[in-house]
């Protein structure tokens, strides 16, 4: 296990270096940030002075080397737009994104697990059809459209939930449900197919032949084995929705990493863009490692 962890950590370092290089170059393809920050009547000397002060006049490889060296020490520089520490901005926004992602996973499991199991056990029934409809709607509806529809129903028409911002547990419901529905669609489809495969296996038939209760057969024997691929999917989706929450956080004005990255792209704020994507990559790599470890715990055959 120790050797496995060392290999995975080395792979993670390589992945982070590749991601940092790609985002470093792509961020600079968006244009010159000084054209958005400096006033329209700024002189060429003002641009040169600002570019020198921000270090943008140095060669790209020098800028990248400085960025990597500072990132290793936990220093992501200062925001070009606000002149505040990027680390402070990340620290302020990251908890909001992590908590919203956790709520989204909760809604996804709350919806997806019962529907996936019931769809497999009651194959061909009304519940099976309902589960397929839920999964289909979750996959085909864009997150911004679903968010606006939920906001129109529960905030504008019914007036029972807030439309945007943070402050209480009620603010988590609409954005959490918006992102959670997308994940639940994958959970339903994956768990249904996995459960159908497990329910047709020999050891399930043997358990039923021994006279075990159907509830025990389904939830103790079948569900535990069928949940293994779902665990991998949910773990990876937890990291992905943090990065994919840009649209949802923008729609609901949620102060998270997604909205921070959106604002940084609009203002061509290179340090914030680089730090945000690097944090996303780090969360994805760490989550993938944790999922692999949990995979071993759920499936003893993988310990070999």
C-alpha positions as CSV (number, residue, x, y, z in Angstrom):
1,X,0.0,0.0,0.0
2,X,2.9,2.4,0.8
3,X,4.5,1.8,-2.6
4,X,1.1,2.4,-4.3
5,X,0.6,5.7,-2.4
6,X,4.1,6.9,-3.4
7,X,3.3,6.1,-7.1
8,X,0.0,7.9,-7.0
9,X,1.6,10.9,-5.3
10,X,4.3,11.1,-8.1
11,X,1.6,10.8,-10.7
12,X,-0.4,13.6,-9.0
13,X,2.7,15.9,-9.1
14,X,3.1,15.3,-12.8
15,X,-0.5,15.9,-13.5
16,X,-0.5,19.2,-11.5
17,X,2.6,20.4,-13.4
18,X,1.0,19.6,-16.8
19,X,-2.3,21.4,-15.7
20,X,-0.4,24.4,-14.4
21,X,1.5,24.8,-17.7
22,X,-1.6,24.5,-19.8
23,X,-3.6,27.0,-17.8
24,X,-0.6,29.3,-17.6
25,X,-0.5,29.5,-21.4
26,X,-4.2,29.5,-22.0
27,X,-4.8,32.3,-19.5
28,X,-2.5,34.6,-21.5
29,X,-4.4,33.9,-24.7
30,X,-7.3,35.8,-23.4
31,X,-5.6,39.1,-24.0
32,X,-3.9,41.9,-22.1
33,X,-5.5,42.5,-18.7
34,X,-4.1,46.1,-18.5
35,X,-6.5,47.1,-21.3
36,X,-9.4,46.4,-18.9
37,X,-7.8,47.8,-15.8
38,X,-6.2,51.0,-16.9
39,X,-8.3,54.0,-17.9
40,X,-9.0,54.7,-21.6
41,X,-6.8,57.8,-21.6
42,X,-3.8,55.9,-20.2
43,X,-0.5,56.5,-22.0
44,X,1.9,53.9,-23.4
45,X,4.2,54.7,-20.5
46,X,1.5,53.8,-18.1
47,X,1.1,50.4,-19.7
48,X,4.8,49.8,-19.6
49,X,5.1,50.8,-15.9
50,X,2.1,48.6,-15.0
51,X,3.4,45.7,-17.0
52,X,6.8,46.0,-15.3
53,X,5.2,46.3,-11.8
54,X,3.1,43.2,-12.4
55,X,6.0,41.2,-13.9
56,X,4.2,40.8,-17.2
57,X,7.2,42.1,-19.2
58,X,9.3,39.1,-18.3
59,X,9.7,36.1,-20.6
60,X,6.9,33.5,-20.3
61,X,9.2,30.8,-19.0
62,X,10.4,33.2,-16.3
63,X,6.9,34.0,-15.3
64,X,6.0,30.3,-15.2
65,X,9.0,29.5,-13.1
66,X,8.1,32.2,-10.6
67,X,4.5,31.0,-10.4
68,X,5.5,27.4,-9.8
69,X,8.1,28.3,-7.1
70,X,5.6,30.6,-5.3
71,X,2.8,28.0,-5.6
72,X,4.9,25.4,-3.9
73,X,5.3,27.7,-1.0
74,X,1.6,28.5,-0.9
75,X,2.0,31.9,-2.5
76,X,-0.3,32.4,-5.5
77,X,0.6,36.1,-5.9
78,X,-1.8,39.0,-6.0
79,X,-4.9,39.6,-8.0
80,X,-4.3,42.0,-10.9
81,X,-7.7,43.5,-10.5
82,X,-8.1,43.9,-6.8
83,X,-4.4,43.8,-5.7
84,X,-5.3,41.4,-2.9
85,X,-3.8,38.1,-2.0
86,X,-5.0,35.3,-4.3
87,X,-4.6,32.9,-1.4
88,X,-7.0,34.9,0.7
89,X,-9.6,35.0,-2.2
90,X,-9.3,31.2,-2.5
91,X,-9.6,30.7,1.2
92,X,-12.7,32.9,1.3
93,X,-14.4,31.1,-1.7
94,X,-13.3,27.5,-1.3
95,X,-15.5,26.6,1.8
96,X,-18.6,27.8,-0.1
97,X,-17.8,25.6,-3.1
98,X,-17.0,22.6,-0.9
99,X,-20.1,22.9,1.2
100,X,-22.3,23.3,-1.9
101,X,-20.7,20.3,-3.6
102,X,-21.3,18.2,-0.4
103,X,-25.0,19.3,-0.5
104,X,-25.2,18.4,-4.2
105,X,-23.8,14.9,-3.5
106,X,-26.3,14.5,-0.7
107,X,-29.2,15.4,-3.0
108,X,-27.8,13.1,-5.7
109,X,-27.6,10.1,-3.4
110,X,-30.9,10.9,-1.8
111,X,-32.6,10.8,-5.2
112,X,-30.4,8.4,-7.1
113,X,-29.8,5.5,-4.7
114,X,-33.5,4.6,-3.9
115,X,-34.5,5.1,-7.6
116,X,-31.6,3.0,-8.9
117,X,-32.3,0.1,-6.5
118,X,-36.1,0.2,-7.1
119,X,-35.7,0.5,-10.8
120,X,-33.6,-2.7,-10.8
121,X,-35.8,-4.6,-8.4
122,X,-39.0,-3.5,-10.1
123,X,-37.7,-3.8,-13.6
124,X,-40.3,-2.9,-16.2
125,X,-42.7,-1.4,-13.6
126,X,-43.9,2.2,-13.2
127,X,-41.0,2.9,-10.8
128,X,-38.5,1.7,-13.4
129,X,-40.0,4.1,-15.9
130,X,-40.0,7.0,-13.4
131,X,-36.4,6.4,-12.6
132,X,-35.5,6.5,-16.3
133,X,-37.4,9.7,-16.8
134,X,-35.6,11.3,-13.9
135,X,-32.3,10.2,-15.2
136,X,-33.1,11.4,-18.7
137,X,-34.2,14.8,-17.6
138,X,-31.1,15.2,-15.4
139,X,-28.8,14.4,-18.4
140,X,-30.5,16.5,-21.1
141,X,-31.4,19.7,-19.2
142,X,-28.6,22.3,-19.0
143,X,-27.8,23.3,-15.4
144,X,-28.5,27.0,-16.1
145,X,-31.9,26.2,-17.5
146,X,-32.8,23.9,-14.6
147,X,-31.6,26.5,-12.1
148,X,-33.7,29.2,-13.7
149,X,-36.8,26.9,-13.7
150,X,-36.4,26.0,-10.0
151,X,-35.8,29.6,-9.2
152,X,-39.0,30.6,-11.1
153,X,-41.1,28.0,-9.3
154,X,-39.8,28.0,-5.7
155,X,-38.6,31.6,-5.4
156,X,-40.8,33.8,-7.7
157,X,-44.1,31.9,-7.8
158,X,-44.1,30.2,-4.4
159,X,-41.7,32.5,-2.5
160,X,-40.5,29.9,-0.2
161,X,-36.8,29.8,-1.1
162,X,-34.2,32.6,-1.7
163,X,-33.1,33.3,-5.2
164,X,-29.4,33.8,-4.7
165,X,-26.6,34.4,-2.2
166,X,-25.7,32.7,1.0
167,X,-26.8,33.1,4.6
168,X,-28.9,30.1,5.7
169,X,-29.5,26.5,4.9
170,X,-32.3,27.5,2.6
171,X,-29.8,29.1,0.2
172,X,-28.2,25.7,-0.4
173,X,-31.4,24.0,-1.6
174,X,-31.9,25.4,-5.1
175,X,-28.2,25.4,-6.3
176,X,-27.6,22.1,-4.5
177,X,-30.6,20.5,-6.2
178,X,-29.6,21.9,-9.6
179,X,-26.2,20.3,-9.5
180,X,-27.4,17.2,-7.6
181,X,-30.0,16.3,-10.2
182,X,-27.3,16.0,-12.8
183,X,-25.3,13.6,-10.7
184,X,-28.3,11.6,-9.6
185,X,-29.0,10.9,-13.3
186,X,-25.7,9.1,-13.6
187,X,-26.2,7.4,-10.2
188,X,-29.6,6.0,-11.3
189,X,-28.4,4.7,-14.6
190,X,-25.2,3.2,-13.2
191,X,-26.8,1.7,-10.1
192,X,-29.7,0.2,-12.0
193,X,-27.4,-1.6,-14.5
194,X,-25.0,-2.7,-11.8
195,X,-27.9,-4.0,-9.6
196,X,-29.4,-5.9,-12.5
197,X,-26.1,-7.6,-13.2
198,X,-25.6,-8.5,-9.5
199,X,-29.2,-9.7,-9.0
200,X,-28.7,-12.3,-11.8
201,X,-25.5,-13.6,-10.2
202,X,-25.2,-17.1,-8.7
203,X,-24.5,-16.0,-5.1
204,X,-27.7,-14.0,-5.0
205,X,-29.7,-17.0,-6.2
206,X,-28.0,-19.1,-3.5
207,X,-28.9,-16.5,-0.8
208,X,-32.5,-16.6,-1.9
209,X,-32.4,-20.4,-2.0
210,X,-31.2,-20.4,1.6
211,X,-34.4,-18.6,2.6
212,X,-32.9,-15.1,3.4
213,X,-35.3,-12.2,3.5
214,X,-35.6,-10.3,0.2
215,X,-34.7,-7.1,2.0
216,X,-31.4,-8.6,3.3
217,X,-30.6,-10.1,-0.1
218,X,-31.1,-6.7,-1.9
219,X,-29.5,-4.3,0.6
220,X,-26.8,-6.4,2.3
221,X,-25.6,-8.6,-0.6
222,X,-26.7,-7.1,-3.9
223,X,-26.5,-3.3,-3.1
224,X,-23.0,-3.6,-1.5
225,X,-21.5,-5.1,-4.6
226,X,-23.5,-3.0,-7.0
227,X,-22.5,0.2,-5.2
228,X,-18.7,-0.2,-6.0
229,X,-18.8,1.5,-9.5
230,X,-21.3,4.1,-8.1
231,X,-18.7,5.0,-5.4
232,X,-16.1,5.7,-8.0
233,X,-18.5,7.8,-10.1
234,X,-19.7,9.8,-7.1
235,X,-16.2,10.4,-5.8
236,X,-15.0,11.7,-9.2
237,X,-18.1,13.8,-9.7
238,X,-17.6,15.4,-6.3
239,X,-14.3,16.9,-7.6
240,X,-15.8,17.6,-11.1
241,X,-18.8,19.6,-9.8
242,X,-16.5,21.9,-7.9
243,X,-14.9,22.8,-11.2
244,X,-18.2,22.6,-13.2
245,X,-20.1,24.8,-10.8
246,X,-19.2,28.0,-12.7
247,X,-22.6,28.2,-14.4
248,X,-24.6,27.3,-11.3
249,X,-22.7,29.7,-9.0
250,X,-23.1,32.4,-11.6
251,X,-26.9,31.8,-11.9
252,X,-27.4,31.8,-8.2
253,X,-24.8,34.4,-7.4
254,X,-23.0,31.9,-5.2
255,X,-19.7,33.2,-3.9
256,X,-17.6,30.1,-4.7
257,X,-14.6,29.1,-6.7
258,X,-16.6,28.9,-9.9
259,X,-17.8,32.4,-9.7
260,X,-14.4,33.6,-8.7
261,X,-12.9,31.9,-11.8
262,X,-15.7,33.4,-14.0
263,X,-14.9,36.9,-12.7
264,X,-11.2,36.3,-13.2
265,X,-11.6,35.3,-16.8
266,X,-13.8,38.3,-17.5
267,X,-11.1,40.6,-16.1
268,X,-8.1,38.5,-17.4
269,X,-6.8,38.2,-13.9
270,X,-4.1,35.7,-14.6
271,X,-3.0,34.8,-11.0
272,X,-6.6,34.1,-9.9
273,X,-7.3,32.0,-13.0
274,X,-4.1,30.0,-12.5
275,X,-4.7,29.4,-8.7
276,X,-8.4,28.5,-9.2
277,X,-7.6,25.8,-11.9
278,X,-4.7,24.5,-9.9
279,X,-6.8,24.1,-6.8
280,X,-9.5,22.3,-8.9
281,X,-6.8,20.0,-10.2
282,X,-5.5,19.3,-6.7
283,X,-9.0,18.5,-5.4
284,X,-9.6,16.2,-8.3
285,X,-6.3,14.3,-7.8
286,X,-6.8,14.0,-4.0
287,X,-10.4,12.9,-4.5
288,X,-9.4,10.2,-7.0
289,X,-6.8,8.9,-4.5
290,X,-9.4,8.7,-1.7
291,X,-11.9,7.0,-4.1
292,X,-9.3,4.3,-4.9
293,X,-8.6,3.7,-1.2
294,X,-12.4,3.4,-0.5
295,X,-12.7,1.1,-3.5
296,X,-10.3,-1.3,-1.7
297,X,-12.3,-1.1,1.5
298,X,-15.6,-1.9,-0.2
299,X,-14.1,-4.7,-2.4
300,X,-11.6,-6.9,-0.6
301,X,-10.6,-8.5,-3.9
302,X,-8.9,-5.2,-4.8
303,X,-6.5,-5.5,-1.9
304,X,-4.4,-8.0,-3.7
